């Protein structure tokens, strides 16, 4: 009894994780008063025999978390010296598959953890419908991601401060509809067409640390390309410089043409530099003056070189058709 070595395998047709989490968290049943808080929180591992060895596997046909259903959840686990290891966790959900490994230290009052989780072929609309029902119809597409994570604690107030993550993601054949951010962009540019965005690809990387996610993301649609390198806080705060490239056809539909008149690329489309601030629920957009100035200088240089090329007589061209004076100006301008 002092140093048990236990194999415990668990199988079930169904498991409700919300109920299990409530039990593990010591939440009172409905209608009952909360128990008084203890001054000191004991480590979960202290309730275990110090030399306990425990291992086994778990197979659950259907697991419910919020309104998300996971099928054929399977994992191997072990406990040794107060460390819980979860290996080869797999589950089918939202039309795709999730794979994960994790390690949880039960020897401290605030359990620390680390692990990795990857997702393949998840349907974004089904995933959001299960986790965030009110926003289910705002985004869809096929999601793939791989994230390494670490942190400590069980309460969100602590988790939000300690959670760290590093990973990448890709969303293909996506549609983003009527979100607060797309509405803000549509209003700012006078382009209702971009409130509903059909995307060929949206991908990037994320680095989460100290409550802030630093992202490097790009998205591509038929008439629009967007790149951003900035941050999103776990509190919803936004600090995202945006570079938006619009096709010529879409640029011509912008109501405020003064925004794009001198910010065209070689194909005649608009290149806009904006700042996205505020919060995810109340975003605000403004011109990025530094980025706009650089783009304006680039556009003016391109137009100037075109006009000089037209003005130079053809007899000043060499045998290859190039004009030395024009090449000299391009060199001075770093072109």
N, C-alpha and C positions, 0 to 999 in steps of 0.2 A: 504493500500500500504506500510505502514511502517513495518508491521509484517505479511506478507502473509503466508498462509498455503496451499501449492500447492501439488496436486497429479498429476503427469505427467507420463503416461505410453507410452512407445515407442515400435512400432512393425514395422518390415521391412522385405522384402524378401532378401535384401542384404545390406552390409555395408563394405566399404573399409577403414580399419583402417589407412593405410598409408596416405590417403588424410586427414582423420580426425586429425591425429597427426600433419600433416603439418599445418593445419588451427589453431589448438590449440597452436602450437609453434610460430605462427606468421610468418611462412616462406613465402617469396615472391613467386609469381607465376613465372613459367618458362619465362625467357627473361626479367624479371624486376629486377631493382637494389634493393639491400637490403636497408631497412630503417636504418637510423643511430641508433646506440645503445643508449639506455637511461642510464644515469649514475646510477640511482637507479631503482631497480625492485620492482614493487608493488606486494603485496600479492594477489593471485587470489581471495581470499575470500573478499578482500576489495571492490570488485565490487558488492558484494551481500548485500542485506539488512541485518543488524546485527541480527534481530530477525526472519530471514527467516526459515521456516520449509518446507521441500520439500521431497517427497517420491514417489515411484512408482516402476515399473518394466520394464524390457527391454527384448524383444524377437526378435531375428534376425535369420532368416532361414540360411543364409550363410554370414560369415564374412571372409574377406580376409586380411591377414597380410603378407607382402612380397609375397612369393609364397605358403604360408600355408593357407589352407582353413579350417575354423571351421564351423561346422553345428549345428543348433539348440542351439545357444547361448542363455542362459536365466540367468537373475539375478534380484535381488531386490536391491534398493538403497535408501538412505536417506541422507539429508543434514540438520544438526542442529548445530548452533553456529560455522559455518564455517568448520565443520568436515563432509567429505563425507565418508559414509560407504557403502561398496559393500558386499552384502550377498548372499549366495547360488548361486554363479556363477557356471554354468555348461556348458560344450561345448563338442562336439564330434569332434575329429581330429586325424589324423594319425592312424586310425583304433582303437582308444581307447577313453578315456574320461578324461577330466580335471575338477577338482572341486577347487574352491577358495573362500576365504573371505579376504577382505582388508579394511583398514581405512586410509584415506588421510587427512592430516591437511592442509587446504587451507588458514590458517590465517597468514602464514609466506611467505616471498618472495621466499624461496626455500621449496616447499611443502615437508613435511615429511610423511612417510607412513610406515605401518606395515601390515603383513598379513600372510596367509598360503596358499600354493597351493599343490595339490596332483595330480598325474597322474596314470592312470591304463591302462595297456595293450596297450600302445603306440607302434607303429611300428617305431623303430629307424631310419630305412632308409627313411620312408615317412616323418618323422619329420625333418631330416636333409635335405631332398630334398626341403622342403618348406622354411627352414631358411638358409641353406648353400648348395645351389645346386651343387657347384663344388666338395663337399665332400660327396655327397649323397650315392655313392656306396661303401664307405669305412667302414661302420658299419651298421649292422642290428641286429634285435633281438627284444624281447618284454620288454619294459621299464615300471617299476613302481617306483614312488618316492613320497616323502612327504617332503616339505621344509617350514620352517618358515623364514620370511625375514623382514627386516626393512632398512630404509635409508632415504635419502632426495635428493632433486634436480631433475632437468630434463635433464641437459646436462651430457654427459658421463664423462666429466672431473671431475664433482662433484660426480656423482653417484658412480664411481669407487672407490672413497675415503670413501664414507659413507655407501655403501651397506654392510649389514651383513646378514648372513644366516646360518641356522642349519638344517640339514636334513639327509636323507638316500636314497639310491637308489638300485635297483636290475635290472640287464639286463640278461634275460634268453635266451637260445638257440640262442646265438649270434655268429656273424662272424665279425672279424676285418680284413680288407684287405688293404694291401699296404699303411699303414700310415707311416709318417716320423719316428715314434718311433719304429714300428715293423721292418721297413727297417734297422734302426740303430742297433737293437738287432740282426737281421739276419746277418748283415755284421760283427758285433763284434764277434759273436760265429761261423760264418761260417755255419749257419743253415738256408738256404733259406726256409725251411719248416715252420718256425715261422713267416714269412712275412704275411702269411694268417692263422689266428688263428681261429679255430672253438672252441667255448667255451660252456660249459654246464651252467656255472653261472659266473656272475661278479657282485659283490655287495660291498657296503661299506657305510661309513658315510662321511659327509663333514661339515666343519666349516669355514665359510667365514668371514673375518674381515680385515679391513684396506688394501684392495686390494690383499689379499692373502688367498687362499683356502687351509686349512689343511685337508688332506684326509687320511682315513684308509681304504684300499681297498684290496680285494682279488679276484682272478679269477682262474677258474679251467677249464682245457681242458682234452682231452684224455691222452696226454703225457706231460702236463705241468701244473704247479701251480705257481702262482705269488702272492706275498704279498708285500705291500708297505705302509709305513707311512711317509708322507712327505708333501710337499706343491707345489701348482701351483699358480703362480701369474696371476692376471687378464691381465697383459702385456704379458703372455705366458711363463714366466720364469719357469724353472723346478728345483726342489730340491727333488728328490725322490730316497731314498735308496730302492733297490729291492732285494728280496730273491726269486730266481727262482729255482724250483725243476723240473728236467727233468726226464722222464722215462729212464730206462736202454737202451731201443731201440733207443730213441732219443739222449741220451748222446753219444752213440757209433758213431753217425753220425757227431759229432762236429769235424771239421777239425783240430782245434788246441787242441789236446788231453791233452797237458800240462796244460791247464786251469782246467781240470776236473779230472786228474789222481789221485789226493789225496783228492778229494772233493766228495766222494761217500756216499750215505745213505745206510741204511741196505739192501735195495733191489737192490743196485748196480747202482742206478741212480745218477745223478750229482746234487749237491746243490750249487748254485752260488750266491754270494753276490756282487751286482753291484751298481753303482751310476748313476742315470740318471740326467743329468744337461743340460745346454743350454736353448733352447726354444722349444716350440712345433713344430715350423717350421724348426728348426735346432738343433735337440737333439744330445747329446754326451753321450757315455757310457764308464765307466771305472770300474776297479775292486775296490770294497770296501775292503780296506786292513784290517780294524779292523774286519769286519764280516768274511772275508776269513780266517783270522788267527784263529778265534774261531772255525770255521768249520773244519779247518785243524787239530787243536788240538783234536777236537772230533773224527775225522776220525782216527787219529793216535792211540788214546786211544782204539777205538773199534778194530782196527787191532791188537794192542798189546795184548788186552785181549783174542782175538781169538787164537793167537799164544801161549799164556801162557796156555790156556785151552787145546790146542792140546798137549803141552809138558808135562803137569801134568799127572802122571800115573793114571789110572782109580781106582786103589786101594786106592787112597787118597780121593775118594768120600765117603760121608756118606750114611746112609740108604736111604735117599731121592734122591740120585744121585747128590747132590750138592757137590762142592769142596770148603771146608772152606777157603783155601788159596786164591782161585779166588774171593770168596765173600769178603774177607778182602781187596783185591786190588780194587774191585769195590767200596767198602765203602770209601777207601782213595781217589779215583778219583771222588767220588760223584755220582756214577752210581746207 
